[in-house]
Amino acid sequence: MEETKTLQMIFANAASGRVTISILDPREDLTAEIVGAAMNDIITANIINSTGGDLVSVIGARVVARQVTELVS
């Protein structure tokens, strides 16, 4: 069985849309404070461009774990 983890950082853009940035295999020692600060840095630096305009606020963040079991290969 293979497990992968992905950090999903969810932002709102200027058009009130959602933008999700996904990072595969995030560090195990991440905290809400670390991720929140990084997300605010991304917004402040204005380094992400979306079809709905600039990122304007943080909606949330989560780590998603996915397990895959091969039945036939």
N, C-alpha and C positions, 0 to 999 in steps of 0.2 A: 504494500500500500504506500502510495506516495502522497505527501502532504505539502502544499505550497501555501504561503501566506502573502497577502498583498495589503499594503497600506493604501487606503483610499482617502484622499483629502478632497472635500466637497466645498466649493465656493459658489457664491452668487456673482453674476456679472451685471454690467450696467443695464442690460435689458431684462433683468429679473430672471434670467435663465440659470440653470445649474451647470457647473463645470466640474468634472471629477478628474483629478490627477491620481494615477495609480502607480505605486512603486512596489516592484516585486522583491520579496525577501527583505523586509525592513529589519532593522536592528531589534533585538529582543528587549533591550532596555529602554525603549521609547516610553515616554510619559505624556500625559495630556499637555503638560506645560511645554515640553520640548516641541511637540507637533504643533501646538497652537502658536508658539513663537515663530516657528518656521513658516507657517501659513501666513502669519501677519507680515513677515519679511518678504514673502512672495508678492503679497498685495502691495506693500510699500515700494518695492523695487519695480513694480509694473513690468514684469518680464514675461508674462503669459498673455497671449492675445487670443481672444475667442471670437466667434462670429457674432456674439451678443455684446461685444465691447470688453472693456477692461474688467478685471476681477475687482469687486468692491467690498465683499465681506465674506466671512467664514460662516459656512452652514454647519459643518461638522467634519469629523474624521473617524475612521474605523479601521480595524485590522480584520480582514476576511480570511479565514482558513478554509482550504479546499482539500478534500481527500479523494483520491482516485484509486480505485481497485480494478486492476486489469483482470478480466474474466477469461478472455481468449486473446492470445497474441501470436 
